[in-house]
């Protein structure tokens, strides 16, 4: 049986407590991800999706509850002390890569993260071969452009490279925060397919936020839907394979007694 790789127990998070702008962002959220689970997360604006990812990453302390990664209680650890356990890709393709450095140098930085570095900076032939293999998986032709400056790449290429960098060291948890939202549909699809391959090959436990219901249904082995700080839906296995957008909307309205009103998710 697969072990539990991520567990959230009764997480609460409120912003601006006691002010007119008070916002209960997470309300008694509990969630378990088994080793290798690829979970897509969907919900309207302000549903709590990014807040949940930030709680896992340790961006700020939660009000109460606990968080375990691979059996280790990380609840009290700040983000930099969790960094070795987590790979993360953000929405903005410019985050996560150094534009003035070459593709191979960016990958070397990611590969050596957390290791002691001597003065000898430089990418060995052996490393370069490994990176070439990894880049090939993306199917974007980057394996032939390893000495190109990253700043010259398109948004989609940079995002795919960031994804590779985030997964080079096989993190315990991969967090994808709408990592294809800024890309055109064709490029987004390429990056999502690359994501699927990398997650599958490295058996990575993954949480992927998306605004796009079709993407949420098409990718991963499990889908959770959030609304107003709660997880209102959790669909996995065969049930998820046969889901349609209409099913999802119906399940949402049954679970919450309201219509799902995020046009972006419906139209995309």
Backbone bond lengths (Angstrom), bond angles and torsions (degrees), N, CA, C in turn:
res aa  C-N    CA-C-N  psi(-1)  N-CA   C-N-CA  omega(-1)  CA-C   N-CA-C  phi
1 X - - - 1.464 - - 1.538 110.00 -
2 X 1.346 115.68 138.03 1.467 120.15 -179.49 1.525 110.00 -67.81
3 X 1.321 115.42 139.09 1.468 119.80 179.06 1.518 110.33 -77.92
4 X 1.326 115.93 164.26 1.463 120.88 177.15 1.522 108.63 -81.41
5 X 1.335 115.98 123.75 1.465 120.03 -177.94 1.536 111.83 -97.30
6 X 1.325 115.93 -30.81 1.472 119.92 177.89 1.511 108.43 -138.81
7 X 1.324 115.59 133.26 1.462 118.77 175.43 1.524 109.85 -138.65
8 X 1.329 114.87 126.43 1.463 121.98 172.20 1.520 107.10 -107.16
9 X 1.319 117.06 127.60 1.459 120.44 179.73 1.521 110.11 -118.27
10 X 1.309 116.33 110.24 1.477 122.78 171.86 1.531 112.58 50.52
11 X 1.335 115.07 57.08 1.466 121.01 -177.76 1.530 111.22 -82.72
12 X 1.325 115.28 131.32 1.465 121.73 173.20 1.525 108.67 -123.63
13 X 1.338 115.39 140.29 1.467 119.97 173.19 1.520 109.31 -148.84
14 X 1.320 115.60 123.00 1.469 121.50 176.57 1.521 108.26 -121.17
15 X 1.324 116.14 134.33 1.467 120.87 175.47 1.525 109.67 -99.46
16 X 1.340 115.91 148.67 1.487 122.39 176.67 1.526 111.87 53.53
17 X 1.303 115.36 46.14 1.470 121.03 -177.61 1.531 111.54 -55.13
18 X 1.313 115.30 132.91 1.470 120.50 175.19 1.512 114.93 77.93
19 X 1.351 117.12 5.26 1.469 119.10 177.58 1.524 108.68 -110.21
20 X 1.322 115.32 174.64 1.464 121.03 179.94 1.533 110.29 -65.87
21 X 1.359 116.36 -22.56 1.468 120.95 -179.79 1.526 113.20 -94.60
22 X 1.339 116.77 16.39 1.464 119.13 -177.95 1.529 110.83 -55.75
23 X 1.337 114.87 133.71 1.460 119.73 -178.87 1.531 108.89 -137.84
24 X 1.327 115.01 116.65 1.470 119.39 175.16 1.526 107.15 -80.55
25 X 1.324 115.92 103.42 1.472 120.45 -172.10 1.523 112.28 -87.74
26 X 1.336 116.85 -36.78 1.466 121.42 176.62 1.522 108.49 -132.36
27 X 1.335 116.38 129.40 1.461 121.13 -176.68 1.523 109.19 -126.69
28 X 1.319 115.88 104.71 1.464 122.07 175.77 1.527 112.44 52.40
29 X 1.341 115.45 50.69 1.472 120.26 -179.40 1.527 109.77 -85.81
30 X 1.326 115.86 121.27 1.466 121.89 173.61 1.526 108.18 -123.13
31 X 1.328 115.81 136.87 1.457 120.42 -175.77 1.526 109.52 -156.88
32 X 1.327 115.93 138.65 1.467 121.16 176.73 1.510 109.22 -124.87
33 X 1.329 116.56 129.21 1.467 121.14 173.99 1.513 108.74 -115.80
34 X 1.334 116.44 125.77 1.458 120.26 175.31 1.519 110.07 -79.45
35 X 1.313 115.46 158.80 1.454 122.49 177.43 1.531 109.49 -51.73
36 X 1.350 116.79 122.52 1.465 120.51 178.10 1.515 115.17 90.27
37 X 1.324 118.39 -4.27 1.469 120.66 175.75 1.526 110.17 -63.65
38 X 1.333 116.31 137.10 1.465 122.34 174.35 1.528 105.28 -118.45
39 X 1.337 115.67 102.28 1.462 121.26 -172.43 1.525 110.27 -108.06
40 X 1.330 116.10 123.84 1.464 119.73 174.20 1.528 108.12 -92.40
41 X 1.332 115.71 143.28 1.466 121.64 -176.09 1.518 108.41 -122.22
42 X 1.324 116.07 124.33 1.467 120.14 -178.42 1.519 108.96 -129.36
43 X 1.330 115.81 158.21 1.463 121.22 179.90 1.512 108.47 163.58
44 X 1.325 116.68 161.52 1.463 120.89 -179.12 1.516 111.48 -70.87
45 X 1.328 116.34 178.01 1.463 120.99 175.88 1.525 109.50 -61.42
46 X 1.333 116.13 135.47 1.458 119.54 178.40 1.518 113.98 77.90
47 X 1.354 116.61 13.61 1.469 119.47 -178.73 1.525 112.13 -76.31
48 X 1.347 116.22 -21.23 1.461 120.06 -180.00 1.518 114.07 112.81
49 X 1.341 117.01 6.62 1.470 120.52 -175.45 1.536 112.03 -62.78
50 X 1.333 115.62 -55.72 1.468 119.13 -178.36 1.526 111.47 -67.86
51 X 1.327 116.03 -33.55 1.470 119.28 177.63 1.522 110.05 -61.49
52 X 1.328 116.23 -39.59 1.465 119.91 179.03 1.538 110.24 -65.26
53 X 1.344 117.47 -44.38 1.460 120.18 178.28 1.527 111.39 -61.94
54 X 1.331 116.07 -42.01 1.462 119.93 178.94 1.526 112.25 -65.29
55 X 1.332 115.51 -31.87 1.473 119.83 176.88 1.532 109.71 -65.98
56 X 1.337 115.74 -42.85 1.473 120.00 178.46 1.532 110.20 -63.76
57 X 1.344 116.19 -40.82 1.472 121.13 -177.09 1.522 112.34 -75.07
58 X 1.348 116.92 -17.19 1.465 119.97 179.67 1.510 113.57 81.44
59 X 1.326 116.84 27.48 1.468 121.26 -178.06 1.539 111.41 -61.64
60 X 1.332 115.83 -36.81 1.466 121.62 172.38 1.524 107.41 -150.46
61 X 1.350 117.28 161.94 1.469 118.56 -177.97 1.527 112.28 -69.94
62 X 1.326 116.49 147.28 1.466 120.45 173.43 1.528 108.38 -84.13
63 X 1.330 116.72 161.14 1.470 120.27 -178.93 1.524 111.00 -73.79
64 X 1.321 116.04 -43.31 1.466 120.26 176.54 1.519 109.56 -160.02
65 X 1.333 115.62 167.86 1.461 121.22 -175.02 1.512 110.24 104.61
66 X 1.327 117.51 -178.49 1.461 120.05 178.05 1.521 112.01 -142.72
67 X 1.328 114.03 155.28 1.463 122.42 -176.85 1.526 108.69 -128.53
68 X 1.328 115.45 127.10 1.462 121.36 178.45 1.524 109.29 -120.45
69 X 1.340 116.26 132.34 1.463 121.47 172.86 1.521 107.53 -117.54
70 X 1.321 116.17 119.18 1.468 122.48 -177.85 1.534 111.00 50.59
71 X 1.326 116.05 43.28 1.458 121.57 176.25 1.519 114.83 82.68
72 X 1.336 117.22 -6.30 1.468 120.91 -178.51 1.527 109.87 -96.14
73 X 1.335 116.08 128.21 1.464 120.22 178.45 1.526 108.79 -75.15
74 X 1.350 116.39 110.74 1.475 120.54 -178.04 1.527 111.49 -107.57
75 X 1.332 116.99 8.79 1.471 121.21 -172.02 1.527 112.10 -50.90
76 X 1.318 117.38 -43.23 1.468 120.26 -175.24 1.514 114.21 -90.45
77 X 1.330 117.31 0.33 1.475 119.46 -176.01 1.527 111.49 -86.63
78 X 1.344 117.76 134.29 1.471 119.71 173.89 1.525 110.54 -70.40
79 X 1.342 115.44 168.70 1.471 119.80 -173.42 1.523 113.38 -56.52
80 X 1.349 117.75 -40.76 1.469 117.95 -175.13 1.532 111.91 -68.10
81 X 1.344 116.96 -22.74 1.467 119.32 177.26 1.535 112.23 -84.81
82 X 1.317 116.28 -11.52 1.467 120.16 175.00 1.526 111.75 -99.13
83 X 1.339 115.70 -10.19 1.472 120.56 -168.67 1.524 112.87 -56.53
84 X 1.332 117.13 -33.57 1.472 119.18 -177.68 1.533 111.78 -70.39
85 X 1.336 116.84 -16.83 1.467 120.87 -178.57 1.527 112.35 -93.84
86 X 1.335 115.82 -14.97 1.469 120.18 -166.92 1.524 111.69 -125.45
87 X 1.340 116.10 136.08 1.456 121.76 168.07 1.519 106.48 -108.90
88 X 1.327 117.19 141.48 1.460 117.92 -175.84 1.526 111.51 -141.86
89 X 1.321 116.36 137.33 1.460 121.32 175.14 1.526 107.77 -125.86
90 X 1.337 115.84 127.54 1.463 121.63 -176.95 1.527 111.03 -95.02
91 X 1.333 114.47 177.29 1.461 120.29 -178.56 1.528 112.08 -69.47
92 X 1.329 116.31 -36.01 1.467 120.82 -174.62 1.532 110.54 -83.87
93 X 1.349 117.25 116.81 1.471 119.96 -179.04 1.528 113.45 -59.94
94 X 1.347 117.60 -19.38 1.472 119.56 -178.25 1.532 111.59 -77.33
95 X 1.319 116.99 -20.59 1.463 120.11 178.21 1.520 107.88 -79.82
96 X 1.303 117.33 142.87 1.459 118.53 171.55 1.514 115.82 96.86
97 X 1.348 117.06 -8.86 1.465 119.29 175.16 1.524 108.97 -133.28
98 X 1.313 116.59 153.54 1.464 121.69 176.22 1.525 108.11 -98.68
99 X 1.322 115.99 108.38 1.465 121.97 -171.94 1.509 114.84 -63.76
100 X 1.349 117.48 -28.14 1.470 120.00 -176.14 1.529 111.51 -86.38
101 X 1.330 117.20 -4.41 1.461 120.53 -179.80 1.526 110.70 -104.27
102 X 1.329 115.89 160.86 1.465 121.60 -179.66 1.532 110.46 -74.24
103 X 1.337 114.64 163.49 1.466 120.44 178.00 1.520 110.52 -57.07
104 X 1.348 116.61 -48.56 1.474 118.95 -177.36 1.524 111.80 -65.26
105 X 1.339 117.09 -33.46 1.471 119.97 178.93 1.530 111.04 -69.18
106 X 1.327 116.43 -38.91 1.463 120.49 176.25 1.532 110.28 -60.58
107 X 1.326 116.07 -44.27 1.467 120.20 -179.99 1.529 110.85 -65.75
108 X 1.333 116.42 -38.14 1.468 119.78 178.72 1.528 110.41 -63.92
109 X 1.333 116.31 -40.74 1.479 120.35 177.14 1.520 110.37 -57.75
110 X 1.339 115.55 -45.82 1.471 120.17 -178.62 1.527 110.92 -66.88
111 X 1.334 116.29 -40.02 1.465 120.30 -176.99 1.522 111.64 -68.29
112 X 1.323 116.24 -29.59 1.470 119.55 -176.24 1.521 112.71 -97.18
113 X 1.309 116.36 4.24 1.471 119.72 -178.98 1.524 110.01 -57.21
114 X 1.322 115.86 130.25 1.461 119.05 177.57 1.516 113.31 85.72
115 X 1.347 118.32 -10.11 1.469 120.41 177.07 1.520 109.05 -96.22
116 X 1.310 116.62 153.91 1.468 119.73 175.59 1.513 108.72 -68.17
117 X 1.307 114.89 133.50 1.462 118.65 -179.86 1.521 109.51 -112.75
118 X 1.326 116.06 129.62 1.462 119.59 175.01 1.514 109.48 -84.96
119 X 1.323 115.25 -165.42 1.463 119.13 -179.68 1.527 111.13 -79.38
120 X 1.322 116.12 -19.68 1.459 119.30 -177.40 1.513 111.28 -72.77
121 X 1.312 116.78 91.51 1.455 120.41 177.09 1.510 107.43 -95.37
122 X 1.251 118.80 131.27 1.452 121.05 -178.74 1.510 106.17 161.52
123 X 1.308 115.26 152.37 1.462 119.36 -175.70 1.531 107.73 -100.25
124 X 1.312 117.04 123.07 1.468 120.07 -178.69 1.529 110.27 -74.29
125 X 1.324 115.08 161.78 1.464 120.30 179.62 1.535 110.28 -60.35
126 X 1.344 114.75 -39.89 1.467 119.90 -178.90 1.535 110.66 -63.26
127 X 1.345 115.36 -43.85 1.474 119.39 178.03 1.527 110.22 -61.49
128 X 1.329 114.28 -43.46 1.469 118.63 -177.50 1.533 111.02 -59.50
129 X 1.326 116.75 -39.10 1.471 121.02 178.30 1.532 110.84 -63.77
130 X 1.339 115.25 -43.38 1.479 119.74 178.51 1.526 109.99 -60.00
131 X 1.329 116.01 -45.08 1.474 120.00 -178.07 1.526 110.62 -64.58
132 X 1.341 115.19 -38.28 1.470 118.94 -179.94 1.533 109.76 -60.20
133 X 1.332 115.63 -43.58 1.472 120.64 178.34 1.526 111.01 -60.88
134 X 1.327 115.15 -45.86 1.470 119.53 -177.80 1.525 111.43 -65.29
135 X 1.341 115.98 -40.57 1.472 120.60 -179.80 1.522 111.84 -65.15
136 X 1.342 115.96 -32.21 1.463 120.76 -179.28 1.528 110.81 -59.13
137 X 1.343 115.36 -34.78 1.470 121.49 -179.11 1.533 111.29 -57.72
138 X 1.339 116.07 -31.14 1.471 120.00 -176.52 1.536 112.13 -71.83
139 X 1.331 116.33 -22.35 1.470 121.37 -178.34 1.530 112.58 56.64
140 X 1.329 115.48 40.67 1.469 120.07 178.65 1.529 111.20 -119.41
141 X 1.342 116.63 7.84 1.463 120.20 178.61 1.522 114.78 75.49
142 X 1.320 117.46 9.88 1.468 119.99 -175.71 1.525 112.42 -72.35
143 X 1.337 116.88 -20.43 1.475 119.52 -179.38 1.539 111.56 -64.08
144 X 1.336 116.60 -18.62 1.467 120.17 178.37 1.528 112.15 -97.58
145 X 1.324 116.09 5.03 1.481 119.33 -175.94 1.524 110.91 -128.90
146 X 1.334 116.79 34.83 1.465 119.60 -169.40 1.524 114.30 -64.79
147 X 1.352 116.65 -22.48 1.467 117.90 -179.70 1.533 111.49 -97.19
148 X 1.330 116.71 5.00 1.474 119.52 175.82 1.524 110.21 -69.35
149 X 1.327 115.47 145.69 1.460 120.52 173.59 1.532 107.94 -70.60
150 X 1.310 115.56 136.37 1.471 120.27 -176.38 1.534 111.66 -63.49
151 X 1.352 115.83 -29.03 1.467 119.90 179.08 1.523 113.40 -61.66
152 X 1.334 117.21 -18.06 1.467 121.04 -179.14 1.527 112.58 -87.68
153 X 1.330 117.13 -7.18 1.466 120.50 -176.88 1.527 111.28 -80.19
154 X 1.327 115.03 158.19 1.472 119.65 174.36 1.532 109.22 -73.57
155 X 1.312 116.18 166.80 1.468 121.23 178.80 1.523 112.19 -56.76
156 X 1.324 116.37 -42.64 1.462 120.62 -179.03 1.522 111.94 -66.21
157 X 1.342 116.02 -40.66 1.464 119.94 178.62 1.529 110.32 -65.38
158 X 1.327 115.83 -41.29 1.478 119.12 179.27 1.515 110.91 -64.37
159 X 1.337 115.75 -39.88 1.458 119.25 -178.50 1.526 110.71 -67.60
160 X 1.327 116.26 -39.15 1.463 120.24 177.85 1.535 110.26 -65.02
161 X 1.335 116.40 -39.17 1.463 121.09 177.67 1.533 110.62 -64.96
162 X 1.339 116.07 -42.62 1.471 120.51 177.71 1.526 110.40 -59.29
163 X 1.328 115.43 -41.09 1.466 120.87 178.27 1.527 110.35 -60.29
164 X 1.329 115.66 -44.15 1.462 120.38 178.99 1.529 110.45 -63.43
165 X 1.341 116.38 -42.75 1.467 120.83 -179.85 1.530 111.34 -63.68
166 X 1.325 115.43 -38.16 1.472 120.00 -177.83 1.527 111.79 -70.13
167 X 1.338 116.30 -20.00 1.470 119.26 -174.42 1.529 113.57 -112.04
168 X 1.337 117.32 -1.47 1.471 120.78 -176.95 1.520 112.46 -56.83
169 X 1.345 115.49 -39.82 1.459 119.06 -177.20 1.527 113.35 -95.32
170 X 1.324 116.06 17.90 1.463 121.40 179.46 1.530 112.75 46.54
171 X 1.338 116.81 72.18 1.467 119.85 -179.90 1.525 110.79 -65.28
172 X 1.327 116.32 158.86 1.468 120.50 176.48 1.530 109.59 -64.91
173 X 1.361 115.31 -38.78 1.466 121.40 -178.64 1.522 109.05 -131.88
174 X 1.332 116.53 134.99 1.460 121.68 173.37 1.525 107.95 -108.86
175 X 1.339 116.86 124.20 1.466 122.37 179.92 1.528 109.02 -110.69
176 X 1.320 116.10 120.32 1.468 121.48 -179.09 1.527 107.96 -116.46
177 X 1.332 115.74 109.27 1.465 120.05 -173.65 1.521 110.26 -100.99
178 X 1.334 115.97 85.87 1.470 122.01 -177.32 1.531 110.74 50.12
179 X 1.327 115.66 49.33 1.466 119.97 -169.79 1.524 113.59 -72.79
180 X 1.354 117.75 -4.60 1.476 118.49 175.92 1.530 111.67 -115.98
181 X 1.331 117.72 4.99 1.477 120.98 -173.91 1.525 112.78 -64.26
182 X 1.333 117.42 -30.17 1.472 120.04 -175.96 1.528 112.37 -88.73
183 X 1.334 116.78 1.55 1.468 120.32 -174.17 1.532 111.39 -103.07
184 X 1.334 115.52 154.86 1.475 118.16 175.49 1.535 108.06 -68.43
185 X 1.353 117.30 157.04 1.473 120.73 -172.02 1.531 114.65 -53.80
186 X 1.338 116.94 -40.73 1.465 120.10 -177.02 1.537 110.71 -66.33
187 X 1.342 115.43 -45.45 1.467 120.54 179.40 1.519 110.20 -66.98
188 X 1.336 115.52 -40.60 1.471 120.26 179.23 1.527 110.15 -56.88
189 X 1.326 115.42 -41.56 1.467 119.46 -179.33 1.528 110.88 -64.54
190 X 1.339 116.09 -41.21 1.475 120.16 177.81 1.528 110.77 -60.63
191 X 1.334 115.85 -45.74 1.470 120.05 -178.08 1.538 110.19 -66.44
192 X 1.332 116.63 -37.85 1.473 119.81 177.46 1.525 111.50 -65.49
193 X 1.332 116.80 -39.98 1.460 119.78 178.18 1.532 111.06 -65.74
194 X 1.339 115.23 -39.63 1.470 119.63 175.86 1.524 110.29 -62.99
195 X 1.338 115.62 -39.94 1.471 121.15 178.22 1.521 110.08 -58.70
196 X 1.323 115.17 -47.73 1.460 121.49 -179.04 1.539 110.36 -58.37
197 X 1.336 115.86 -43.77 1.472 119.70 -178.76 1.526 111.61 -66.24
198 X 1.344 115.87 -47.00 1.472 120.31 -177.21 1.529 110.32 -64.28
199 X 1.326 116.61 -44.53 1.467 121.28 179.93 1.528 110.16 -62.16
200 X 1.346 115.73 -42.68 1.468 120.17 -179.24 1.516 112.56 -67.31
201 X 1.345 115.99 -47.09 1.469 119.93 -176.50 1.520 112.10 -66.46
202 X 1.341 116.62 -38.52 1.471 119.71 -177.77 1.521 112.10 -93.90
203 X 1.333 116.52 0.17 1.474 121.51 177.94 1.535 110.13 53.71
204 X 1.342 114.99 52.66 1.468 120.38 -175.23 1.525 111.39 -92.03
205 X 1.306 116.24 135.70 1.461 121.48 174.40 1.528 107.18 -79.08
206 X 1.334 116.02 121.83 1.469 120.20 -165.93 1.528 112.99 -132.66
207 X 1.330 115.54 137.30 1.469 122.82 169.44 1.519 106.96 -115.32
208 X 1.318 117.55 119.01 1.463 121.27 -178.55 1.522 110.73 -122.19
209 X 1.327 115.60 114.25 1.469 120.74 174.41 1.523 108.48 -82.58
210 X 1.311 115.65 135.05 1.465 119.31 174.09 1.531 108.50 -143.79
211 X 1.337 115.16 150.17 1.465 120.89 174.39 1.525 110.55 -88.68
212 X 1.327 114.30 -12.42 1.453 119.50 -169.66 1.530 110.49 -98.39
213 X 1.319 116.34 113.63 1.472 120.47 -176.54 1.529 111.79 -61.28
214 X 1.325 116.54 -38.74 1.474 118.85 -178.84 1.529 110.77 -64.18
215 X 1.329 116.10 -42.04 1.472 119.60 177.64 1.526 110.61 -63.96
216 X 1.327 115.95 -39.76 1.466 120.35 -179.46 1.528 110.82 -62.36
217 X 1.335 115.28 -35.50 1.465 120.39 -179.83 1.532 110.68 -77.81
218 X 1.348 115.75 -39.38 1.475 120.22 -173.16 1.523 113.41 -73.36
219 X 1.334 117.62 -26.81 1.460 120.07 -173.03 1.535 111.49 -113.55
220 X 1.325 114.21 152.62 1.464 119.99 175.85 1.521 113.67 80.34
221 X 1.329 115.37 172.44 1.469 121.28 -178.68 1.532 111.90 -107.16
222 X 1.335 115.32 1.43 1.463 118.83 -177.27 1.527 109.05 -156.82
223 X 1.322 116.16 146.18 1.461 120.97 -178.49 1.527 108.93 -131.28
224 X 1.330 116.28 130.77 1.470 118.19 172.05 1.520 109.11 -120.46
225 X 1.331 114.55 144.65 1.456 120.29 179.19 1.517 108.19 -117.04
226 X 1.334 115.24 135.32 1.464 120.07 -179.34 1.514 110.33 -113.91
227 X 1.326 115.03 152.04 1.461 121.38 176.89 1.524 108.31 -154.18
228 X 1.334 115.71 124.83 1.469 121.53 176.23 1.529 113.00 48.50
229 X 1.342 115.66 45.67 1.460 120.09 173.31 1.507 115.73 84.35
230 X 1.341 116.63 1.53 1.466 120.81 179.65 1.524 110.09 -116.48
231 X 1.347 115.94 153.28 1.472 120.04 165.82 1.523 106.14 -87.25
232 X 1.340 116.88 116.45 1.473 119.89 -174.79 1.525 112.33 -104.32
233 X 1.337 116.04 -9.99 1.459 119.34 -176.65 1.520 108.95 -152.84
234 X 1.330 116.79 139.66 1.462 121.51 179.51 1.532 106.55 -145.25
235 X 1.334 115.75 105.52 1.465 120.86 -173.28 1.525 108.82 -120.36
236 X 1.335 116.77 133.36 1.464 119.71 -177.03 1.525 111.08 -139.61
237 X 1.337 114.56 172.40 1.468 121.69 170.32 1.517 114.34 58.02
238 X 1.318 115.54 -138.02 1.468 121.96 -176.35 1.524 111.93 -58.81
239 X 1.326 115.73 -40.33 1.475 120.04 -178.63 1.531 110.00 -59.38
240 X 1.343 116.46 -41.23 1.461 119.66 -179.77 1.531 111.36 -68.04
241 X 1.342 115.79 -39.05 1.473 120.17 -178.37 1.524 111.99 -57.79
242 X 1.345 116.39 -33.09 1.467 119.78 -175.56 1.524 113.74 -100.04
243 X 1.339 116.21 8.41 1.464 120.00 -179.77 1.525 112.09 -66.26
244 X 1.325 115.86 147.25 1.470 121.06 167.57 1.526 107.13 -122.12
245 X 1.328 116.31 167.31 1.468 120.24 177.30 1.536 109.66 -59.19
246 X 1.337 115.65 -39.72 1.480 119.94 179.50 1.531 110.59 -60.75
247 X 1.350 116.51 -43.97 1.476 120.57 177.08 1.526 110.52 -56.66
248 X 1.319 113.69 -45.44 1.464 119.81 -175.44 1.527 110.67 -62.92
249 X 1.332 115.46 -44.42 1.469 119.94 179.30 1.527 110.58 -63.10
250 X 1.336 115.59 -40.81 1.466 119.82 179.78 1.535 110.37 -64.66
251 X 1.327 116.41 -46.91 1.471 120.53 179.70 1.526 110.61 -60.01
252 X 1.345 115.18 -38.83 1.470 119.41 179.75 1.525 110.70 -62.59
253 X 1.330 116.22 -46.30 1.469 118.73 -177.09 1.530 111.41 -68.25
254 X 1.335 117.20 -32.74 1.468 120.18 176.31 1.536 110.01 -67.32
255 X 1.360 115.43 -42.38 1.472 119.98 -175.83 1.524 112.56 -71.31
256 X 1.342 117.14 -29.80 1.469 118.89 -171.25 1.527 113.93 -118.38
257 X 1.335 116.83 -6.41 1.465 120.00 -175.89 1.522 112.80 61.94
258 X 1.335 116.36 25.84 1.469 118.58 176.07 1.522 109.82 -146.02
259 X 1.338 115.07 165.09 1.461 119.74 177.97 1.529 108.88 -81.40
260 X 1.327 116.58 147.02 1.467 120.00 174.28 1.513 107.65 -78.31
261 X 1.334 116.93 120.89 1.467 117.94 -168.88 1.519 112.48 -119.98
262 X 1.306 116.96 43.09 1.463 117.49 176.56 1.528 108.28 -109.32
263 X 1.328 115.61 99.61 1.465 120.02 -174.21 1.527 112.48 -57.17
264 X 1.339 115.82 -38.50 1.456 120.06 -176.39 1.532 109.90 -58.85
265 X 1.331 116.37 -42.61 1.463 120.51 -178.13 1.523 110.99 -67.44
266 X 1.331 115.28 -33.84 1.464 118.91 -177.34 1.522 111.80 -78.47
267 X 1.336 115.69 -38.45 1.455 119.45 -172.93 1.516 112.38 -81.68
268 X 1.338 117.19 -28.03 1.459 118.84 -173.24 1.510 111.02 -73.78
